[in-house]
């Protein structure tokens, strides 16, 4: 962004608003199709204008921003990996985001592999042969950064849209 440009929508947790006041009849829940309508229409416009690689980068960065805010506002500091995972699983399930499972957690060597079933982004979509959960990669990266203070690269290695029935993410610490 140019130096003299003014930002209109710098994200903060406050932008989520007071849902009780703003939606007294409908409440905080909505249909999944609405979330996907917004996500995939944004992605289509960004990809059309800037290409698939840039769209992936933007979605990863947006996921990272969302994950940092999510960690700060809903997870918070945890004593150990077990408490972190337990709290994260609980919040993700309670909010209907997905069902998190840990397949491998070797933080001493900077690796963790997780699956997210029934996730918001792709569960139930047709098999496209493409991993679609780039936003989730950034989101998980931020959650791991929040817990460990270390930078992780997260890559989706299995996806509903590649014929798997859960999304699998491999994360590793970035070398300094």
MOQUI-V306637 format. One record per residue. N is the residue number from 1. SS is DSSP state (H for helix, E for strand, C for the rest). PHI is phi as a letter, one per 40 degrees, with the letter a starting at -180 (NA if undefined). PSI is psi in whole degrees, 0 to 359 (* if undefined). Layout:
# MOQUI-V306637
n=N ss=SS phi=PHI psi=PSI
n=N ss=SS phi=PHI psi=PSI
This chain:
# MOQUI-V306637
n=1 ss=C phi=NA psi=137
n=2 ss=C phi=d psi=150
n=3 ss=C phi=d psi=322
n=4 ss=C phi=c psi=2
n=5 ss=C phi=c psi=144
n=6 ss=C phi=b psi=130
n=7 ss=C phi=c psi=137
n=8 ss=C phi=c psi=329
n=9 ss=C phi=b psi=55
n=10 ss=C phi=c psi=125
n=11 ss=C phi=c psi=141
n=12 ss=C phi=a psi=160
n=13 ss=H phi=d psi=331
n=14 ss=H phi=c psi=337
n=15 ss=H phi=c psi=347
n=16 ss=H phi=c psi=337
n=17 ss=C phi=g psi=182
n=18 ss=C phi=c psi=96
n=19 ss=H phi=c psi=329
n=20 ss=H phi=c psi=319
n=21 ss=H phi=c psi=320
n=22 ss=H phi=c psi=336
n=23 ss=C phi=b psi=61
n=24 ss=C phi=c psi=336
n=25 ss=C phi=b psi=321
n=26 ss=C phi=c psi=335
n=27 ss=C phi=g psi=192
n=28 ss=C phi=c psi=354
n=29 ss=C phi=c psi=151
n=30 ss=C phi=a psi=171
n=31 ss=C phi=c psi=144
n=32 ss=H phi=d psi=327
n=33 ss=H phi=d psi=327
n=34 ss=H phi=c psi=317
n=35 ss=H phi=d psi=312
n=36 ss=H phi=c psi=325
n=37 ss=H phi=d psi=313
n=38 ss=H phi=c psi=311
n=39 ss=H phi=c psi=310
n=40 ss=H phi=c psi=336
n=41 ss=H phi=c psi=320
n=42 ss=H phi=d psi=311
n=43 ss=H phi=d psi=317
n=44 ss=H phi=c psi=315
n=45 ss=H phi=c psi=315
n=46 ss=H phi=c psi=315
n=47 ss=H phi=c psi=320
n=48 ss=H phi=c psi=319
n=49 ss=H phi=c psi=327
n=50 ss=H phi=b psi=356
n=51 ss=C phi=g psi=160
n=52 ss=H phi=c psi=319
n=53 ss=H phi=c psi=318
n=54 ss=H phi=c psi=323
n=55 ss=H phi=c psi=317
n=56 ss=H phi=c psi=315
n=57 ss=H phi=c psi=316
n=58 ss=H phi=c psi=315
n=59 ss=H phi=c psi=322
n=60 ss=H phi=c psi=312
n=61 ss=H phi=c psi=319
n=62 ss=H phi=c psi=320
n=63 ss=H phi=c psi=321
n=64 ss=H phi=c psi=314
n=65 ss=H phi=d psi=313
n=66 ss=H phi=c psi=318
n=67 ss=H phi=c psi=322
n=68 ss=H phi=c psi=315
n=69 ss=H phi=c psi=319
n=70 ss=H phi=d psi=312
n=71 ss=H phi=c psi=310
n=72 ss=H phi=c psi=323
n=73 ss=H phi=c psi=338
n=74 ss=H phi=b psi=338
n=75 ss=H phi=b psi=300
n=76 ss=C phi=g psi=172
n=77 ss=C phi=d psi=139
n=78 ss=C phi=b psi=152
n=79 ss=C phi=c psi=320
n=80 ss=C phi=a psi=175
n=81 ss=H phi=c psi=322
n=82 ss=H phi=c psi=316
n=83 ss=H phi=c psi=321
n=84 ss=H phi=c psi=309
n=85 ss=H phi=c psi=316
n=86 ss=H phi=d psi=315
n=87 ss=H phi=c psi=315
n=88 ss=H phi=c psi=314
n=89 ss=H phi=d psi=316
n=90 ss=H phi=c psi=312
n=91 ss=H phi=c psi=317
n=92 ss=H phi=c psi=318
n=93 ss=H phi=c psi=314
n=94 ss=H phi=d psi=322
n=95 ss=C phi=c psi=359
n=96 ss=C phi=g psi=24
n=97 ss=C phi=c psi=321
n=98 ss=C phi=i psi=173
n=99 ss=E phi=b psi=110
n=100 ss=E phi=c psi=134
n=101 ss=E phi=b psi=144
n=102 ss=E phi=b psi=124
n=103 ss=E phi=c psi=324
n=104 ss=E phi=a psi=135
n=105 ss=E phi=b psi=100
n=106 ss=E phi=b psi=74
n=107 ss=H phi=c psi=335
n=108 ss=H phi=c psi=326
n=109 ss=H phi=b psi=10
n=110 ss=C phi=g psi=35
n=111 ss=E phi=b psi=144
n=112 ss=E phi=a psi=140
n=113 ss=E phi=b psi=128
n=114 ss=E phi=b psi=157
n=115 ss=E phi=b psi=150
n=116 ss=E phi=b psi=113
n=117 ss=E phi=c psi=155
n=118 ss=C phi=f psi=36
n=119 ss=C phi=c psi=161
n=120 ss=C phi=c psi=324
n=121 ss=C phi=c psi=319
n=122 ss=C phi=a psi=349
n=123 ss=C phi=d psi=124
n=124 ss=C phi=g psi=353
n=125 ss=C phi=c psi=162
n=126 ss=C phi=c psi=158
n=127 ss=C phi=c psi=114
n=128 ss=C phi=b psi=349
n=129 ss=C phi=g psi=6
n=130 ss=C phi=b psi=140
n=131 ss=C phi=c psi=129
n=132 ss=C phi=b psi=352
n=133 ss=C phi=c psi=50
n=134 ss=H phi=c psi=320
n=135 ss=H phi=d psi=316
n=136 ss=H phi=c psi=325
n=137 ss=H phi=d psi=311
n=138 ss=H phi=c psi=320
n=139 ss=H phi=c psi=312
n=140 ss=H phi=c psi=321
n=141 ss=H phi=d psi=315
n=142 ss=H phi=c psi=320
n=143 ss=H phi=c psi=317
n=144 ss=H phi=c psi=321
n=145 ss=H phi=c psi=315
n=146 ss=H phi=d psi=318
n=147 ss=H phi=c psi=316
n=148 ss=H phi=c psi=337
n=149 ss=C phi=g psi=8
n=150 ss=C phi=b psi=147
n=151 ss=C phi=c psi=126
n=152 ss=E phi=b psi=143
n=153 ss=E phi=c psi=131
n=154 ss=E phi=b psi=133
n=155 ss=E phi=b psi=131
n=156 ss=E phi=c psi=126
n=157 ss=E phi=b psi=341
n=158 ss=E phi=b psi=144
n=159 ss=C phi=a psi=151
n=160 ss=H phi=d psi=320
n=161 ss=H phi=c psi=0
n=162 ss=H phi=b psi=16
n=163 ss=C phi=g psi=354
n=164 ss=C phi=c psi=164
n=165 ss=C phi=b psi=16
n=166 ss=C phi=a psi=158
n=167 ss=E phi=c psi=132
n=168 ss=E phi=b psi=134
n=169 ss=E phi=b psi=127
n=170 ss=E phi=b psi=128
n=171 ss=E phi=b psi=141
n=172 ss=E phi=a psi=148
n=173 ss=E phi=c psi=137
n=174 ss=C phi=c psi=133
n=175 ss=C phi=c psi=139
n=176 ss=C phi=c psi=*
